[in-house]
Amino acid sequence: MMVMNPIEKESQWPAKPADINNEEAELDRVEVVRLIAQCLEDFGLPQSAESLENESGISALSTSVKVFRQCILAGNWDELENVLESLGKFRSEEDYRNARFVLYRQYYLELLESGQKIEALSSLRKKLEPCCGQREQLKELSLLVICKTPEELRRRAKWNGVESRAEVLRAVQSYIPSSVMLPEKRLQALLRQAMMYQKDSAQYPYTKQSHLSLLEDLEYSNDRIPTVASRVLTKHKDEVWFVQFSHNGKWLVSASKDRTIIVWDVEKLRKSDDQSEAMLYTLEGQEDPLSFLSWSPDDSLLCCGNDKVIRMWSMETGTNVHSLEKHTDRVTACAWLNESSGLVSAGSDRKILFWVEVRGQWQTKDMILVSAQILDMAVARDASKLVTICSDNVIHIYDATTATEISTIKEEDSVMSLCLSVDGVSLLVNMSPVKIAPVIHEWDLTEEKLVQKYSGQRQSRFVIRSCFSGYNQMFVLSGSEDSNVYLWRRKNGSLIASLSGHSRTVNAVSWNPVDPFMFASASDDGTVRIWGSSSAVDSSAEPMNITD
C-alpha cells in the first residue's frame, strides 16, 4: 500500500488553474520562478539559479526531490526507499508501482553486473516481485542470473549499465506530478512550443522575418510566396506534359509531346540567362509522347514510359541504360521503391509489375492483376505502401513489401491523377467533373477519411497533376485548363493565389524539395516556367528546423 505522506512545505506549490482565456491574466509567479531557476541550471549557471531561489524564496525543486534525483544518478539505492516515501503523492497507485519497478529493475541489474547474485535475487523477490504486474517479465529478469559476463547481461537485458540511470530518472518522472518534480528542460520545451506556434500560424518561412526568434512575432508576407515567373524555358517543340524536380533539388526534368526529355541544371537556371547552358541532357528515342517521369531515390536514374516500354536513363551519362518490356499495353505510371534497385510499374493492361535488379539485369518478381485500367500510381518514401487510382474511380492501397491489397476507397467522380505526401499519410486526387465541380480531394490514408477539398481550378478534358508543396508541404499546388496555376493552404483549403502567365492548359507542377521558394509548371503552350519569390530576402536561405 502506498504511503501518501504530505509533501514538504517548500514543495506545496499552488495548484490554482490559470485563466487561459484572459490574455491579461498574470502568470503564476511561483511557476515562472521555478522554470527560470531550472533553466539557469540547465544553461550551466547554478549560482544565478541559487541567487534567484534565495531572493524569491522559491525553489525549483524541493529538498526531497533533489535527494531523490541524486540517489538515482549516484546509485545510492540503500536510501531510495525512504526518499520514495518522502516524495508524497504519485499520479495513482499504479504509477507508484510502475515507478518502483523501473527503479528496482535498475538496482537489480546493477547488482547482477557487479557479481552480487545473491543480493540481486533477494532484491528481485522482495522489491521487484511486489510491483511487477507481469509474471513473464519477472521470469525474464530472473533468467538474467545465468549471464556469464557483463556484456552478455547488457545485451540480453537491452541495458546500458549505470549509463541507464538518466533514462530511469526520466521514466520515473513520468509517474510523478509535475507540481512535485518539474519535467526536464520545461522552460525550453515551452519556448520551443511557442516558436512552433509562431511558425505554424505565420506560415514560416513565408514571413517578413527570414529567421525565427523569441524576440519578435513572425509576420506572414505574400512577397515570400513564389508568385513571379523568373524564367520561361522554351526548348521543347510541342506541349509539355510533365515536370519534376529531383529529390536533391539539383535537377529539373521536363517531358513533352515532342517525345523528348530535357534535364535542366537548376543552379545554372538561377545564374545563367542562356537556356542552352542549363540543359544538362536532351533524352530522345521515345516512340510516343511522354506523360510521366520518375526519379530513383538517389537521383541516379530516371525512368519514363508511355508506350509499352519502360526506359531507364542514367544521370551520369545521359544514356538509355535499360528498357523493360513486360507490359502488353500503354505504361501509365512507374514509381521506385526505397532503393534504386526496386521499381513498380502500372499500365492500361491492368497489371502492376514489381521489378528488381539482379546482377545488372531487371526482372519481374511479383504481379498484381486488377479489374480496371490503372491511371496513376505512387509509392511511399519508406516503401510501406503503394497507392493506385483506376478507371473505375477506386483508390487502391497495397502493402508494397508483400504486394497485397490493404484497402480501397471509392471516389465520387472521375479520377485523373494522384500525389502522395512525403510521409505517406496524405493523398491528393485530381477529379474530373461529371457529377461535381472541378475539385482536388485530400485523403488521410490512415483514417481513410476525406480531410480537405481544393477548388477554383478548371479540369474537364485533360490530365492535370497537382502536388503537395511549400516548406513542410504546407501548401497544395495545381495546374488548370484555364492556363493558370493555383496555390492553396492545406490547413484550411483557402486559395492563396491564382497565377497567370501560361497561355494554354497547365498540365503539371513541381515544387523544389530543397528550396521552399521555387516551383516549376509545364504547359500545353510548350513552355516550362520557373517561379520564385518577389521578395528581396535571400530565397536560397535554408529555413531553421526547430523540431530537433
DOGUTI-332750 format. One record per residue (C-alpha): residue in three letters; x, z, y; residue number from 1. Coordinates in pm, whole numbers, plus 32768, in hexadecimal, padded with zeros to 4 digits. Layout:
<recs>
  type    px    pz    py  seq
   ala     X     Z     Y  NUM
...
</recs>
This chain:
<recs>
  type    px    pz    py  seq
   met  8000  8000  8000    1
   met  808C  7F9F  8153    2
   val  80D0  80BD  8241    3
   met  8043  8063  8396    4
   asn  8128  8130  8472    5
   pro  80ED  8126  85E7    6
   ile  81DE  803F  869A    7
   glu  82D6  80EA  877B    8
   lys  8264  811E  88E0    9
   glu  8358  801E  896B   10
   ser  82C9  7F12  8886   11
   gln  815B  7F52  88D9   12
   trp  8134  7E26  89BD   13
   pro  7FE3  7DCC  8A56   14
   ala  7F0C  7CE7  897F   15
   lys  7E0F  7C8F  8A8D   16
   pro  7DBB  7B1A  8A72   17
   ala  7E1D  7A42  8B98   18
   asp  7D17  7980  8C5B   19
   ile  7D99  7824  8C09   20
   asn  7C82  777C  8CCC   21
   asn  7CF1  7816  8E14   22
   glu  7E20  775D  8E9C   23
   glu  7E56  7870  8F9E   24
   ala  7E5B  7983  8E98   25
   glu  7FA3  7A43  8E94   26
   leu  8083  7A2B  8D66   27
   asp  80B1  7B63  8C97   28
   arg  81E0  7C0B  8D35   29
   val  824B  7CBA  8BF7   30
   glu  823E  7B7D  8B27   31
   val  82FF  7AB4  8C2A   32
   val  8413  7BB7  8C45   33
   arg  8433  7BCD  8ACB   34
   leu  844D  7A54  8AB0   35
   ile  8552  7A39  8BC3   36
   ala  8621  7B52  8B2D   37
   gln  861B  7AAC  89D8   38
   cys  867A  795D  8A74   39
   leu  87A0  79F9  8B2C   40
   glu  881D  7A85  89E2   41
   asp  87FA  792E  8943   42
   phe  88C2  7893  8A60   43
   gly  89E0  7986  8A27   44
   leu  8993  7A69  8B51   45
   pro  895E  7BBE  8AAE   46
   gln  89C3  7C85  8BE4   47
   ser  88C5  7BCC  8CB7   48
   ala  87BC  7C0C  8BAE   49
   glu  8813  7D7E  8BA5   50
   ser  880A  7D92  8D20   51
   leu  86B0  7CF3  8D25   52
   glu  8631  7DE4  8C1C   53
   asn  86BF  7F12  8CD4   54
   glu  8631  7EAA  8E25   55
   ser  84D8  7E51  8D9C   56
   gly  84C0  7F65  8C99   57
   ile  8451  7E5F  8B9D   58
   ser  850E  7E0A  8A5F   59
   ala  84FD  7CB6  89BA   60
   leu  8509  7D61  8867   61
   ser  84BA  7EC6  8804   62
   thr  85CB  7FA0  8771   63
   ser  852C  7F8A  8618   64
   val  8525  7E0C  8627   65
   lys  8691  7DFE  8695   66
   val  86F2  7EE1  8574   67
   phe  8620  7E10  8487   68
   arg  86CC  7CCD  84F2   69
   gln  8821  7D71  84D5   70
   cys  87D1  7DF3  8379   71
   ile  877F  7C95  82FD   72
   leu  889D  7BDC  83A5   73
   ala  89A0  7CE4  8342   74
   gly  890F  7D18  81E4   75
   asn  88CB  7E8D  8213   76
   trp  87C9  7E8A  80FD   77
   asp  87D1  8005  80C2   78
   glu  8735  803F  8219   79
   leu  8635  7F2B  81F6   80
   glu  8516  7FF5  8163   81
   asn  850C  80F0  8280   82
   val  8530  7FE1  8386   83
   leu  8414  7F19  82EC   84
   glu  8326  803D  830B   85
   ser  838C  807B  8474   86
   leu  832B  7F1E  84E1   87
   gly  81B9  7F71  84DB   88
   lys  80A7  7E73  8499   89
   phe  80DA  7D30  83E1   90
   arg  7FDD  7C17  83FD   91
   ser  7F38  7C7D  82B6   92
   glu  7F71  7D38  8172   93
   glu  7FCE  7BF0  80CC   94
   asp  80CA  7B9F  81DE   95
   tyr  8167  7CF5  81AC   96
   arg  8199  7CAB  8039   97
   asn  821D  7B4E  8083   98
   ala  8318  7BD6  817F   99
   arg  8395  7CD8  8083  100
   phe  83B8  7BCB  7F7A  101
   val  848B  7AEA  805C  102
   leu  856B  7C0E  80BE  103
   tyr  859D  7C9E  7F64  104
   arg  85D3  7B4B  7EC8  105
   gln  86FE  7B24  7FAE  106
   tyr  8778  7C81  7F52  107
   tyr  874E  7C37  7DDD  108
   leu  8812  7AF0  7DF3  109
   glu  892A  7B92  7EBB  110
   leu  894A  7CA1  7DB0  111
   leu  8960  7B98  7CA1  112
   glu  8A66  7AD5  7D65  113
   ser  8B3D  7C0B  7D88  114
   gly  8B27  7C4E  7C10  115
   gln  8A46  7D83  7C28  116
   lys  8952  7D15  7B1B  117
   ile  88CE  7E6F  7AC0  118
   glu  887F  7EBD  7C2B  119
   ala  87E6  7D62  7C52  120
   leu  86FB  7D92  7B29  121
   ser  8697  7EE7  7BAD  122
   ser  8645  7E4B  7CFE  123
   leu  8583  7D39  7C4F  124
   arg  84AD  7E37  7B97  125
   lys  847A  7F36  7CAE  126
   lys  8477  7E5E  7DE8  127
   leu  8424  7CF5  7D92  128
   glu  8328  7D1F  7C7A  129
   pro  822A  7DEA  7D48  130
   cys  821B  7CE0  7E59  131
   cys  8235  7BA4  7D85  132
   gly  80E4  7B05  7D46  133
   gln  8166  79F6  7C5A  134
   arg  81E6  7A65  7B07  135
   glu  828E  7916  7ACC  136
   gln  8358  7940  7C0B  137
   leu  83C4  7A9B  7B9B  138
   lys  842B  7A0E  7A48  139
   glu  8500  7902  7AEE  140
   leu  85B0  7A0A  7BBF  141
   ser  85F8  7AE1  7A8D  142
   leu  8696  79BA  79D6  143
   leu  8797  799A  7AEC  144
   val  8849  7AC8  7A55  145
   ile  88E9  79E2  7955  146
   cys  899D  7915  7A5F  147
   lys  8B11  7928  7A1B  148
   thr  8B96  78CF  7B74  149
   pro  8B24  78F6  7CDE  150
   glu  8B20  777B  7CF7  151
   glu  8A2E  775F  7BD2  152
   leu  8953  786E  7C69  153
   arg  893F  77BC  7DB9  154
   arg  88F2  7670  7D15  155
   arg  87E0  76F2  7C2F  156
   ala  8741  77CE  7D3A  157
   lys  8769  76C2  7E48  158
   trp  8802  77D3  7F1D  159
   asn  8920  77DD  801B  160
   gly  899C  7940  7FE6  161
   val  89C2  7A24  8113  162
   glu  8997  78F4  81F2  163
   ser  8828  78FF  818E  164
   arg  87F1  7A43  824F  165
   ala  8799  798B  8391  166
   glu  8699  78BB  82CF  167
   val  860C  79FC  8238  168
   leu  85E5  7A90  8394  169
   arg  8525  795D  8409  170
   ala  8446  7966  82D6  171
   val  83F5  7AD9  82FE  172
   gln  83B2  7AA8  8470  173
   ser  828A  79C7  841A  174
   tyr  81DC  7AF5  837E  175
   ile  820F  7BDC  84A9  176
   pro  8132  7BC8  85E3  177
   ser  81E6  7B22  8705  178
   ser  818E  7C4E  87DF  179
   val  8272  7D1B  8700  180
   met  8386  7C1E  86BF  181
   leu  83B3  7AF5  87A8  182
   pro  83DA  79A6  86F7  183
   glu  8539  791A  871A  184
   lys  8581  7859  885A  185
   arg  8419  7888  88CA  186
   leu  844D  7832  8A3B  187
   gln  8510  76FA  89DF  188
   ala  83F2  7692  88FA  189
   leu  82F3  76C4  8A12  190
   leu  83C3  75FC  8B07  191
   arg  83E9  74E6  8A09  192
   gln  8270  74E4  89D8  193
   ala  8244  74CB  8B50  194
   met  832F  73A1  8B5B  195
   met  8276  72FD  8A39  196
   tyr  812E  732D  8AF4  197
   gln  81C5  7290  8C2C  198
   lys  8251  7174  8B5F  199
   asp  8103  712F  8AB8  200
   ser  8021  7154  8BE6  201
   ala  80FE  7084  8CD0  202
   gln  8151  6F7F  8BC2  203
   tyr  82C8  6FAD  8BDD  204
   pro  83A6  6EE1  8C00  205
   tyr  82AD  6E17  8CCF  206
   thr  82D5  6F0E  8DEC  207
   lys  836E  6F1D  8F46  208
   gln  847B  6FFE  8EB7  209
   ser  8572  6F63  8DC5  210
   his  85C7  70B1  8D23  211
   leu  8503  71E2  8CB4  212
   ser  853B  731F  8D79  213
   leu  84A4  747B  8D85  214
   leu  84CD  7477  8EFE  215
   glu  83B9  737F  8F4F  216
   asp  827F  72E4  8EC0  217
   leu  8295  7188  8E30  218
   glu  81C3  7081  8EE3  219
   tyr  8140  6F48  8E3A  220
   ser  81AD  6E01  8EDC  221
   asn  8116  6CA9  8E9F  222
   asp  825C  6C13  8F18  223
   arg  8309  6C8A  8DDD  224
   ile  821F  6BCD  8CF6  225
   pro  82AF  6A75  8C9A  226
   thr  81B9  6990  8D4A  227
   val  82A4  688C  8DDF  228
   ala  8312  6752  8D23  229
   ser  8489  6761  8D5C  230
   arg  84D9  6631  8C81  231
   val  8415  6502  8C08  232
   leu  84B5  645F  8AD7  233
   thr  8463  62EE  8AB0  234
   lys  853B  6272  8990  235
   his  8421  623C  8895  236
   lys  837B  60E5  8891  237
   asp  821F  6155  8829  238
   glu  813D  6288  8813  239
   val  81F0  63D1  87CA  240
   trp  8130  6494  86C2  241
   phe  8207  65C4  867F  242
   val  8308  66A1  872B  243
   gln  83BB  67DB  86B0  244
   phe  84DD  68BA  871E  245
   ser  85D6  692B  8618  246
   his  85DB  6A9D  85BC  247
   asn  871D  6AD3  8680  248
   gly  868A  6A26  87B3  249
   lys  87B4  6938  87CB  250
   trp  86FE  67FB  8767  251
   leu  85B1  6756  87A6  252
   val  8528  6650  86BB  253
   ser  841B  6550  870F  254
   ala  8369  6464  8620  255
   ser  82B6  6328  8688  256
   lys  81CA  6217  861C  257
   asp  82F8  6134  864F  258
   arg  837C  61BF  8501  259
   thr  84A8  626A  85A0  260
   ile  8515  63D2  85BF  261
   ile  85E8  643D  86E8  262
   val  86B2  657F  86DC  263
   trp  86F9  65FE  883A  264
   asp  880F  66EF  88A1  265
   val  8758  67F9  896E  266
   glu  8888  686E  8A2E  267
   lys  88D5  670B  8A9B  268
   leu  876B  66DD  8B03  269
   arg  879D  6805  8BEC  270
   lys  88DF  6785  8C85  271
   ser  88D7  6609  8C7D  272
   asp  87EB  6518  8D28  273
   asp  884D  6409  8C31  274
   gln  875B  640F  8B0A  275
   ser  884B  6346  8A32  276
   glu  8951  6459  8A49  277
   ala  8853  6555  89C3  278
   met  87F4  647E  8895  279
   leu  88AF  6514  876D  280
   tyr  881B  6429  8668  281
   thr  871B  6314  8648  282
   leu  86A1  631C  84E0  283
   glu  860C  61D6  845D  284
   gly  8598  6145  8315  285
   gln  843B  61D7  82EE  286
   glu  8338  60DF  8270  287
   asp  8211  617E  8326  288
   pro  81D9  622E  8472  289
   leu  823E  639D  846C  290
   ser  814A  64B6  84A8  291
   phe  820A  65EE  843D  292
   leu  8369  667E  841B  293
   ser  83F1  67C4  8391  294
   trp  853C  6874  83D6  295
   ser  85EB  692B  82B9  296
   pro  8619  6AA3  82F5  297
   asp  8788  6A73  8356  298
   asp  873F  6933  841D  299
   ser  8832  686E  8345  300
   leu  8727  6784  82BE  301
   leu  85F5  66D6  8349  302
   cys  84E3  6650  8269  303
   cys  83D0  655D  82BE  304
   gly  82D5  6479  821D  305
   asn  8195  63BC  8254  306
   asp  819C  62C3  8139  307
   lys  81CF  633A  7FD0  308
   val  833B  6396  8005  309
   ile  83D5  64D4  8094  310
   arg  851B  648D  8143  311
   met  8627  658F  818F  312
   trp  871E  655B  82A9  313
   ser  8865  6612  82D8  314
   met  889D  669F  8433  315
   glu  8A12  6699  83F6  316
   thr  8A25  6522  83BF  317
   gly  88D4  649B  8430  318
   thr  88A6  63EB  82E2  319
   asn  878C  63DF  81E3  320
   val  881B  64B8  80CB  321
   his  86EC  64D3  7FE3  322
   ser  85A9  6415  7FA1  323
   leu  84A6  64CC  7ECE  324
   glu  83A4  63F4  7E1C  325
   lys  829A  64AE  7D57  326
   his  8162  648D  7E2A  327
   thr  806F  6375  7DD5  328
   asp  7FD1  6364  7F2E  329
   arg  8032  63A9  8097  330
   val  80FC  64E8  80D1  331
   thr  804B  65B1  81E0  332
   ala  8128  66E6  8201  333
   cys  825D  6795  8182  334
   ala  82ED  68EE  81C3  335
   trp  8428  69A4  815D  336
   leu  8440  6AE6  809D  337
   asn  8520  6BFC  811D  338
   glu  8657  6B43  80A8  339
   ser  86BF  69DD  80E6  340
   ser  86B7  699F  7F6F  341
   gly  853D  69C0  7F4F  342
   leu  842D  68DA  7FD4  343
   val  82B5  68B1  7FB5  344
   ser  8200  6769  7FF7  345
   ala  8091  6707  8002  346
   gly  7FD1  65C4  801E  347
   ser  7E97  64F9  800E  348
   asp  7EC3  64EC  7E92  349
   arg  7E45  6656  7E91  350
   lys  7F92  66D3  7E0A  351
   ile  806B  67F2  7E83  352
   leu  81C9  67C5  7DF6  353
   phe  82D4  68D5  7DEC  354
   trp  8432  6845  7DFB  355
   val  857F  68E8  7DAA  356
   glu  86E1  6868  7DD0  357
   val  87A8  6874  7C8A  358
   arg  8915  6807  7C95  359
   gly  88DA  672C  7DC2  360
   gln  879F  6689  7D3A  361
   trp  8639  66DA  7D9F  362
   gln  8531  6706  7C92  363
   thr  83D3  6796  7C7B  364
   lys  83A1  68E7  7BD2  365
   asp  822E  6929  7C14  366
   met  80F9  6867  7C77  367
   ile  7FA1  68CD  7CF6  368
   leu  7E86  67D2  7CDE  369
   val  7D6C  6815  7DD3  370
   ser  7C0E  6788  7DF9  371
   ala  7C37  66E5  7F4F  372
   gln  7D3B  662B  801B  373
   ile  7E39  6712  80C0  374
   leu  7E4D  66DE  8238  375
   asp  7F56  67D8  82A1  376
   met  8029  68F2  8215  377
   ala  810E  6A11  827C  378
   val  81E7  6B13  81CD  379
   ala  822B  6C71  8253  380
   arg  8390  6CB1  82C4  381
   asp  83C3  6DAC  81AA  382
   ala  832D  6CB1  80B0  383
   ser  8226  6DB0  804E  384
   lys  80FF  6CCA  8087  385
   leu  80A4  6B5C  809A  386
   val  7F79  6AEB  8169  387
   thr  7ECA  699B  815C  388
   ile  7D98  68FB  81F9  389
   cys  7CD7  67EF  8142  390
   ser  7BDB  66DF  8189  391
   asp  7AC5  67C1  8106  392
   asn  7B07  68A6  8235  393
   val  7B8F  69C2  815E  394
   ile  7CC6  6A8F  81A9  395
   his  7D82  6ADC  8066  396
   ile  7E7A  6BFB  8054  397
   tyr  7F77  6C01  7F35  398
   asp  8089  6CE5  7EBB  399
   ala  81B4  6C03  7EFC  400
   thr  828C  6CAB  7DF2  401
   thr  8193  6C86  7CD3  402
   ala  80D8  6B4F  7D4D  403
   thr  7F8B  6C01  7D16  404
   glu  7E63  6C09  7E02  405
   ile  7E1D  6D57  7EAC  406
   ser  7CE6  6D0A  7F75  407
   thr  7C24  6C04  803B  408
   ile  7B7A  6BFB  818E  409
   lys  7A64  6B05  81D9  410
   glu  7A6B  6A71  8338  411
   glu  792B  6A13  83EF  412
   asp  7996  68B5  8454  413
   ser  7A98  67A6  841A  414
   val  7BFE  682C  840F  415
   met  7D1E  6756  848C  416
   ser  7E65  681B  8499  417
   leu  7EF1  697A  8477  418
   cys  800B  6A56  84F5  419
   leu  8082  6B9B  8454  420
   ser  8114  6CB4  8526  421
   val  8279  6D29  84F0  422
   asp  8204  6E69  8445  423
   gly  811F  6DA5  835E  424
   val  7FEE  6E72  83C3  425
   ser  7F3C  6D8C  84BB  426
   leu  7ECA  6C26  848D  427
   leu  7E5E  6B25  8590  428
   val  7D6B  6A17  851E  429
   asn  7D16  68F2  85FE  430
   met  7BAA  688A  85D3  431
   ser  7B13  6733  860C  432
   pro  79B0  6756  868F  433
   val  7889  66E7  85C2  434
   lys  77AD  6819  85D7  435
   ile  786B  68D6  86E7  436
   ala  792E  6898  8826  437
   pro  7AA8  685B  8805  438
   val  7B4C  69A6  87B2  439
   ile  7C83  6A3E  8719  440
   his  7C48  6B61  862D  441
   glu  7D3D  6C7D  85F8  442
   trp  7D1A  6D2C  84A9  443
   asp  7DAC  6E77  8439  444
   leu  7E11  6E1F  82D5  445
   thr  7E3C  6F89  826E  446
   glu  7CD7  6FE1  82CC  447
   glu  7C5A  6E7C  8297  448
   lys  7BA8  6EA0  83E2  449
   leu  7B7A  6DB5  8509  450
   val  7C1B  6E73  862A  451
   gln  7C23  6D7B  874B  452
   lys  7BA0  6C2B  87C3  453
   tyr  7C4F  6B4A  88BE  454
   ser  7B83  6A43  8972  455
   gly  7BA5  694A  8A8F  456
   gln  7C72  683A  89EA  457
   arg  7BDB  66F7  8963  458
   gln  7BFB  668E  87F8  459
   ser  7B18  65A1  873C  460
   arg  7BC6  646F  86A9  461
   phe  7D37  64C6  8688  462
   val  7E12  65CD  85E3  463
   ile  7E79  66C2  86F3  464
   arg  7F77  67D0  86A1  465
   ser  7F84  6926  8745  466
   cys  8085  6A3D  8722  467
   phe  80C1  6BAC  8765  468
   ser  81A0  6BB6  8895  469
   gly  8253  6C80  899B  470
   tyr  8320  6DBA  8977  471
   asn  82BC  6E74  8838  472
   gln  81B2  6D65  880A  473
   met  80CE  6DFD  8913  474
   phe  8033  6CAB  896C  475
   val  7F8A  6B89  88BD  476
   leu  7FE6  6A25  8925  477
   ser  7F33  68E1  88CF  478
   gly  7F1E  6772  8921  479
   ser  7DD7  66C4  896E  480
   glu  7D30  6570  8970  481
   asp  7CFD  658B  8AEA  482
   ser  7E7B  6562  8B14  483
   asn  7EAD  66CE  8B7F  484
   val  7F6A  67F1  8AE4  485
   tyr  7EAB  693A  8AC6  486
   leu  7F39  6A99  8AC5  487
   trp  7E76  6BD9  8A6F  488
   arg  7EBB  6D4E  8A54  489
   arg  7E9B  6DC7  88EF  490
   lys  7E36  6F23  895F  491
   asn  7CE5  6EB7  89EB  492
   gly  7CCE  6D3F  89B3  493
   ser  7CCC  6CF6  8B28  494
   leu  7D50  6BA8  8BA7  495
   ile  7E92  6BC8  8C6E  496
   ala  7ECC  6A5D  8CC9  497
   ser  7E63  68F6  8C8F  498
   leu  7F97  6821  8CCD  499
   ser  7F80  66B4  8D31  500
   gly  8092  65AE  8D22  501
   his  805A  64E4  8BE7  502
   ser  7F7E  63B2  8C08  503
   arg  7EEE  63AB  8AA7  504
   thr  7E9E  649B  8988  505
   val  7F97  65B7  8958  506
   asn  7FC6  65CA  87DF  507
   ala  80B9  66E7  87A9  508
   val  8168  6804  885D  509
   ser  828B  68E7  8803  510
   trp  8317  6A1D  88B0  511
   asn  848D  6A5A  88A3  512
   pro  84B4  6B89  87BA  513
   val  85E4  6C10  8873  514
   asp  8588  6BB5  89DA  515
   pro  843F  6C51  8A4F  516
   phe  843C  6B6A  8B7E  517
   met  8442  6A16  8AD1  518
   phe  8350  6946  8A06  519
   ala  8323  67D6  89AF  520
   ser  81F3  66F3  898E  521
   ala  81C9  65A0  88E6  522
   ser  80CA  649C  894B  523
   asp  8030  634B  88FB  524
   asp  80C2  62DA  8A48  525
   gly  820D  62B9  898C  526
   thr  82BA  63DB  8A3D  527
   val  8336  6537  89ED  528
   arg  8324  662A  8B0C  529
   ile  8401  675E  8B2E  530
   trp  8354  6873  8BF1  531
   gly  83FF  698D  8CAA  532
   ser  83C3  6AA2  8DA4  533
   ser  83AB  6A5D  8F18  534
   ser  8445  6BB0  8F64  535
   ala  85A2  6BC0  8FEF  536
   val  85EB  6CE5  8F07  537
   asp  86DD  6C8C  8DF0  538
   ser  85F7  6C0D  8CDC  539
   ser  870A  6C13  8BD9  540
   ala  8737  6D8C  8BEC  541
   glu  86E8  6E3A  8AA4  542
   pro  85C3  6F2C  8ACC  543
   met  860F  7095  8A7A  544
   asn  8590  7115  8929  545
   ile  851F  727D  8951  546
   thr  848D  72A0  87F4  547
   asp  85E0  72EB  8757  548
</recs>
